[in-house]
Amino acid sequence: MNDVPLRPRLAYQDSEFLDSDAARPVRILSEYLAPLAALQEQAVHDTIVFFGSARLRPDSPLGRYYAEARELARLVAEWSRTLPNGARRLVVCTGGGSGIMEAANRGAADAGERTLGLNISLPMEQVPNPYVTPELCFEFHYFFMRKLWFSHLARALIAFPGGFGTLDEVFSTLTLAQTGKLGRRPLILLYGRDYWREVVDFEALVRHGTISKEDLELFCYADDPQEALGVLQAGLDVEPGDTTPAIAKSMCGPPPAARD
């Protein structure tokens, strides 16, 4: 008979516990701390986030947007290379999947630059596209943690035509901007005027009094890659910062302008 007592497993090495309901806060925290450590190690500073449908392929009815997202991402990556101190600060970031996400990651890779993918585990599996830089490819279970990383690193968010997921991401970002919850408001660019004006009648929201006319200034439009790049170059402060990554602080109250 073995008289040596069994030693219980350490809680953080117990996979059964880590997958349990009780450990949900640990899993949520892990989806913050693990990407943070990787981004610090890879010296990723700020991101330019591309949203858009996973269904938009080159041969689809809206297939031109695939080529234009690829071109715009290439232009952004090349512009980033010219920024002060050669910092390559503006890393193209997507949801890591197919369609517009693939196009944007591919465009940054065309320019020879790193590109970030925040993939999400879904019942119908979304596989990371092959153009994401391996060291910057992340997998999330929780949509809200993925959204946190989209919003807190972004200097700009570019929304190409998309469905429920894209609309969700766009309106989440607009809400953060409208309510001043981020200390550094990202530039929000809706790519494809005709699509967005047909799908979302923002002016109707103003007429019905559910948003203010000033809220229409929270975003802008562009219709081609060069125009979109010009909007980014004119609207972003790209002076070198001190921290990596440059995470926008959450605001506890109204934005500073509203307090005056």
C-alpha positions as CSV (number, residue, x, y, z in Angstrom):
1,M,0.0,0.0,0.0
2,N,1.3,3.4,-1.0
3,D,1.3,5.7,2.0
4,V,2.4,8.8,0.0
5,P,-0.6,11.1,0.0
6,L,-1.9,12.3,-3.4
7,R,-1.3,15.9,-4.1
8,P,-4.2,17.7,-5.6
9,R,-3.8,19.6,-8.8
10,L,-3.2,23.3,-8.7
11,A,-6.4,25.0,-9.6
12,Y,-4.9,26.8,-12.6
13,Q,-3.7,23.4,-14.0
14,D,-7.1,21.8,-13.6
15,S,-8.7,21.8,-17.1
16,E,-12.0,20.5,-15.8
17,F,-12.2,23.4,-13.4
18,L,-11.1,26.0,-16.0
19,D,-13.9,24.8,-18.3
20,S,-16.5,25.1,-15.5
21,D,-19.1,27.8,-14.9
22,A,-17.3,28.8,-11.7
23,A,-14.1,29.7,-13.7
24,R,-15.9,31.9,-16.2
25,P,-14.3,35.1,-14.7
26,V,-10.8,33.4,-15.1
27,R,-11.5,32.7,-18.8
28,I,-12.8,36.3,-19.4
29,L,-9.7,37.7,-17.7
30,S,-7.5,35.4,-19.8
31,E,-8.9,36.9,-23.0
32,Y,-7.6,40.3,-21.8
33,L,-4.3,39.3,-20.3
34,A,-3.0,36.9,-23.0
35,P,-3.5,39.3,-25.9
36,L,-2.1,42.2,-23.9
37,A,1.1,40.2,-23.2
38,A,1.4,39.2,-26.8
39,L,0.8,42.7,-28.1
40,Q,3.4,44.1,-25.7
41,E,5.9,41.4,-26.8
42,Q,5.3,42.2,-30.5
43,A,5.4,46.0,-29.9
44,V,2.0,46.6,-31.5
45,H,1.1,50.2,-30.9
46,D,-2.2,51.3,-32.6
47,T,-4.5,49.6,-35.1
48,I,-6.6,50.5,-38.1
49,V,-9.5,48.1,-37.9
50,F,-11.3,46.8,-41.0
51,F,-14.9,45.5,-40.5
52,G,-17.0,43.9,-43.3
53,S,-18.8,40.8,-44.4
54,A,-17.1,37.4,-44.3
55,R,-19.3,36.6,-47.4
56,L,-17.9,39.2,-49.7
57,R,-15.6,37.3,-52.0
58,P,-14.1,38.5,-55.3
59,D,-16.8,36.7,-57.3
60,S,-19.8,37.8,-55.1
61,P,-22.3,40.6,-56.1
62,L,-20.4,43.1,-54.0
63,G,-17.0,41.6,-54.9
64,R,-15.4,44.9,-55.9
65,Y,-15.2,45.7,-52.2
66,Y,-12.8,42.8,-51.7
67,A,-10.3,44.3,-54.1
68,E,-10.8,47.8,-52.6
69,A,-10.3,46.6,-49.0
70,R,-7.1,44.8,-50.0
71,E,-5.9,47.9,-51.8
72,L,-6.8,50.3,-48.9
73,A,-5.1,48.0,-46.4
74,R,-2.0,47.9,-48.6
75,L,-2.0,51.7,-48.7
76,V,-2.4,52.0,-44.9
77,A,0.4,49.6,-44.3
78,E,2.7,51.5,-46.6
79,W,1.8,54.8,-45.1
80,S,2.5,53.4,-41.6
81,R,6.0,52.6,-42.8
82,T,6.6,56.3,-43.4
83,L,5.5,57.5,-40.0
84,P,8.0,59.3,-37.6
85,N,10.9,57.1,-36.3
86,G,9.9,54.3,-38.7
87,A,7.6,53.1,-36.0
88,R,5.1,51.2,-38.2
89,R,2.6,52.1,-35.6
90,L,-0.7,51.6,-37.5
91,V,-1.2,47.9,-37.8
92,V,-4.0,46.6,-39.9
93,C,-6.5,44.6,-37.8
94,T,-9.5,42.5,-38.7
95,G,-11.7,39.9,-37.3
96,G,-9.4,37.3,-38.8
97,G,-11.9,35.5,-41.0
98,S,-12.8,35.4,-44.7
99,G,-14.2,38.0,-47.0
100,I,-13.4,41.6,-46.2
101,M,-11.3,40.5,-43.2
102,E,-9.2,38.3,-45.5
103,A,-8.9,41.1,-48.0
104,A,-7.6,43.6,-45.5
105,N,-5.1,41.2,-43.9
106,R,-4.0,40.2,-47.4
107,G,-3.4,43.9,-48.4
108,A,-1.2,44.5,-45.4
109,A,0.7,41.4,-46.2
110,D,1.1,42.6,-49.8
111,A,2.9,45.6,-48.4
112,G,5.2,43.3,-46.4
113,E,3.8,44.5,-43.0
114,R,2.5,42.7,-40.0
115,T,-1.3,42.3,-39.7
116,L,-3.5,41.4,-36.7
117,G,-6.5,39.0,-36.6
118,L,-9.0,38.7,-33.7
119,N,-10.8,35.5,-34.6
120,I,-14.0,34.3,-32.9
121,S,-14.9,30.7,-32.1
122,L,-18.3,30.0,-33.6
123,P,-20.6,27.0,-33.9
124,M,-20.0,27.1,-37.6
125,E,-16.2,27.3,-37.3
126,Q,-14.6,30.5,-38.5
127,V,-11.0,29.7,-39.5
128,P,-8.3,32.4,-39.4
129,N,-7.3,33.5,-42.9
130,P,-3.7,32.7,-44.0
131,Y,-2.7,36.3,-44.2
132,V,-2.7,37.1,-40.5
133,T,0.7,37.3,-38.9
134,P,1.0,34.1,-36.9
135,E,2.3,35.9,-33.7
136,L,-0.7,38.3,-34.0
137,C,-3.5,35.8,-34.5
138,F,-5.8,35.5,-31.5
139,E,-8.8,33.3,-30.8
140,F,-11.7,34.5,-28.7
141,H,-14.7,32.8,-27.1
142,Y,-16.4,36.0,-25.8
143,F,-17.6,38.5,-28.4
144,F,-17.4,41.3,-25.8
145,M,-13.7,40.7,-25.1
146,R,-13.0,40.7,-28.8
147,K,-14.9,44.0,-29.1
148,L,-12.8,45.4,-26.3
149,W,-9.6,44.7,-28.3
150,F,-11.1,46.2,-31.5
151,S,-12.1,49.4,-29.8
152,H,-9.3,50.1,-27.3
153,L,-6.4,49.9,-29.7
154,A,-8.1,51.5,-32.7
155,R,-7.1,54.8,-34.1
156,A,-9.6,54.3,-36.9
157,L,-12.4,51.8,-37.8
158,I,-13.2,51.3,-41.5
159,A,-16.6,49.5,-42.1
160,F,-17.0,47.9,-45.5
161,P,-20.5,46.5,-46.4
162,G,-21.5,43.7,-44.1
163,G,-24.4,42.1,-42.3
164,F,-25.4,41.6,-38.7
165,G,-21.9,41.3,-37.4
166,T,-20.6,44.4,-39.2
167,L,-23.7,46.4,-38.1
168,D,-23.2,45.2,-34.5
169,E,-19.5,46.4,-34.6
170,V,-20.4,49.7,-36.2
171,F,-23.1,50.6,-33.8
172,S,-21.1,49.5,-30.8
173,T,-18.3,51.8,-31.9
174,L,-20.7,54.7,-32.7
175,T,-22.2,54.3,-29.2
176,L,-18.8,54.4,-27.6
177,A,-18.0,57.6,-29.6
178,Q,-21.4,59.2,-28.9
179,T,-21.3,58.6,-25.2
180,G,-17.6,59.5,-24.8
181,K,-16.7,56.3,-23.1
182,L,-13.3,56.2,-24.8
183,G,-10.7,58.8,-23.9
184,R,-9.4,58.7,-27.5
185,R,-12.3,58.7,-30.0
186,P,-11.5,56.6,-33.1
187,L,-12.1,57.9,-36.6
188,I,-15.1,56.0,-38.0
189,L,-15.2,55.6,-41.8
190,L,-18.1,54.0,-43.6
191,Y,-16.8,52.7,-46.9
192,G,-19.4,52.7,-49.7
193,R,-21.8,55.6,-49.4
194,D,-24.6,54.0,-51.5
195,Y,-24.6,50.8,-49.4
196,W,-24.5,52.5,-46.1
197,R,-27.1,55.1,-46.9
198,E,-29.5,52.5,-48.2
199,V,-29.0,50.1,-45.3
200,V,-29.0,52.6,-42.5
201,D,-31.1,55.8,-42.7
202,F,-29.2,57.9,-40.2
203,E,-31.1,61.1,-41.3
204,A,-34.3,59.3,-40.3
205,L,-32.9,58.8,-36.8
206,V,-32.3,62.6,-36.6
207,R,-35.9,63.3,-37.9
208,H,-37.4,61.1,-35.3
209,G,-35.3,62.7,-32.6
210,T,-33.5,59.5,-31.5
211,I,-30.1,60.9,-32.3
212,S,-28.9,64.5,-32.6
213,K,-27.9,66.1,-35.8
214,E,-24.4,66.5,-34.4
215,D,-24.2,62.7,-34.1
216,L,-23.9,62.6,-37.9
217,E,-20.4,64.1,-37.4
218,L,-19.3,60.9,-35.6
219,F,-18.6,59.2,-38.9
220,C,-17.7,59.9,-42.5
221,Y,-17.9,58.2,-45.9
222,A,-15.4,57.2,-48.6
223,D,-15.9,55.4,-51.9
224,D,-12.4,54.5,-53.1
225,P,-9.1,53.5,-51.5
226,Q,-7.3,56.8,-52.2
227,E,-10.2,58.9,-50.8
228,A,-10.3,56.7,-47.7
229,L,-6.5,57.0,-47.2
230,G,-6.8,60.8,-47.5
231,V,-9.5,60.8,-44.8
232,L,-7.2,58.8,-42.5
233,Q,-4.1,60.9,-43.2
234,A,-6.1,64.2,-42.6
235,G,-7.9,62.9,-39.5
236,L,-5.3,61.0,-37.4
237,D,-2.6,62.3,-35.1
238,V,0.3,60.0,-35.8
239,E,2.9,61.5,-33.5
240,P,4.9,58.8,-31.7
241,G,3.5,57.8,-28.3
242,D,5.2,56.5,-25.2
243,T,3.2,53.3,-24.5
244,T,2.9,50.0,-26.4
245,P,0.2,49.1,-27.0
246,A,-1.5,52.5,-26.9
247,I,-4.8,51.5,-25.1
248,A,-7.5,54.1,-25.0
249,K,-8.7,54.8,-21.5
250,S,-12.3,54.1,-20.5
251,M,-14.0,57.3,-19.3
252,C,-16.1,57.2,-16.1
253,G,-18.3,60.1,-17.0
254,P,-19.2,62.5,-19.8
255,P,-16.4,63.5,-22.2
256,P,-14.3,66.5,-21.2
257,A,-16.1,68.9,-23.5
258,A,-19.5,68.1,-21.9
259,R,-18.1,68.9,-18.4
260,D,-17.2,72.5,-19.3
